[in-house]
């Protein structure tokens, strides 16, 4: 996968305006591209549909975190479904009842 090309695609399809959404870690980067049926940012790259948050995590942090052999969900701290700001992304898992749970670095493999 060409990291530079993919990073450029994500930057082109992201809105970075100060009047959009301010969170604790800076302004949200609102995705303007396609959305999944669940309303999450996606893109098609080399014929594959990819979740943008996972791609942004990979581009800025290098690998997807795992716990007990399973990849963790990438979610936002700001709570904005369309945000793809790398500073707002955290790894977590779904607890019973669908409540999200943050994972600390020492819990990762």
C-alpha positions as CSV (number, residue, x, y, z in Angstrom):
1,X,0.0,0.0,0.0
2,X,1.4,3.4,-1.0
3,X,1.4,5.3,2.4
4,X,2.0,8.7,0.8
5,X,-0.9,8.3,-1.7
6,X,-3.3,7.0,0.9
7,X,-2.3,9.9,3.3
8,X,-3.0,12.4,0.5
9,X,-6.4,10.8,-0.2
10,X,-7.4,11.1,3.5
11,X,-6.2,14.7,3.7
12,X,-8.1,15.6,0.6
13,X,-11.4,14.2,2.0
14,X,-11.1,15.7,5.5
15,X,-12.5,19.0,6.6
16,X,-10.3,20.9,9.0
17,X,-12.2,24.1,10.0
18,X,-12.1,25.6,13.4
19,X,-15.9,26.2,13.4
20,X,-16.7,22.5,13.0
21,X,-16.1,20.8,16.4
22,X,-13.7,21.6,19.2
23,X,-12.6,18.7,21.5
24,X,-10.1,18.4,24.4
25,X,-7.3,17.5,22.0
26,X,-7.9,20.1,19.3
27,X,-10.3,20.5,16.4
28,X,-12.0,17.5,14.8
29,X,-11.0,16.5,11.3
30,X,-14.5,15.8,9.7
31,X,-14.6,13.2,7.0
32,X,-16.3,14.4,3.8
33,X,-16.0,11.2,1.8
34,X,-18.1,8.0,1.7
35,X,-19.8,6.5,4.8
36,X,-20.6,2.9,5.7
37,X,-24.2,1.9,6.2
38,X,-23.5,2.5,9.9
39,X,-22.4,6.1,9.2
40,X,-18.6,5.6,9.7
41,X,-16.0,7.0,7.4
42,X,-14.8,4.6,4.6
43,X,-12.8,4.7,1.4
44,X,-12.1,2.4,-1.4
45,X,-8.4,1.9,-2.1
46,X,-7.1,-0.6,-4.7
47,X,-10.5,-2.2,-4.9
48,X,-11.0,-2.7,-1.1
49,X,-13.3,-0.9,1.2
50,X,-11.4,0.4,4.3
51,X,-12.5,2.0,7.5
52,X,-10.7,5.4,7.6
53,X,-10.1,5.5,11.3
54,X,-8.1,2.2,11.0
55,X,-6.1,3.6,8.1
56,X,-5.3,6.9,9.9
57,X,-4.2,4.9,13.0
58,X,-1.9,2.8,10.8
59,X,-0.4,5.8,9.1
60,X,0.3,7.7,12.3
61,X,1.0,4.9,14.8
62,X,2.3,2.1,12.6
63,X,0.2,-0.9,13.7
64,X,-3.3,-1.8,14.9
65,X,-3.2,-2.7,18.6
66,X,-4.3,-6.2,19.6
67,X,-5.5,-7.8,22.8
68,X,-5.8,-11.5,23.3
69,X,-5.0,-12.0,19.6
70,X,-7.8,-9.8,18.3
71,X,-7.5,-6.3,16.7
72,X,-9.1,-3.6,18.8
73,X,-11.7,-1.2,17.6
74,X,-10.5,2.4,16.8
75,X,-12.8,5.0,18.1
76,X,-12.8,8.7,19.0
77,X,-12.4,10.5,22.3
78,X,-14.4,13.4,21.0
79,X,-17.5,11.2,20.3
80,X,-17.9,12.6,16.8
81,X,-18.6,9.7,14.4
82,X,-17.1,11.5,11.4
83,X,-13.9,12.7,13.1
84,X,-10.6,11.2,11.8
85,X,-8.2,13.4,13.7
86,X,-5.3,11.1,14.7
87,X,-5.1,12.9,18.1
88,X,-8.7,12.0,18.8
89,X,-8.3,8.3,18.1
90,X,-8.0,5.6,20.8
91,X,-8.0,1.8,20.7
92,X,-10.7,0.1,22.6
93,X,-13.1,-2.8,22.7
94,X,-16.8,-3.2,23.1
95,X,-18.0,-4.3,26.5
96,X,-21.2,-6.2,27.1
97,X,-24.2,-4.0,26.3
98,X,-22.2,-2.2,23.6
99,X,-20.5,0.3,25.9
100,X,-17.1,1.3,24.6
101,X,-14.0,0.7,26.8
102,X,-10.6,2.4,26.4
103,X,-7.5,0.2,26.6
104,X,-4.3,1.4,28.2
105,X,-0.9,0.8,26.6
106,X,0.1,-1.8,29.2
107,X,-2.9,-3.9,28.3
108,X,-1.9,-4.2,24.6
109,X,0.1,-7.1,23.2
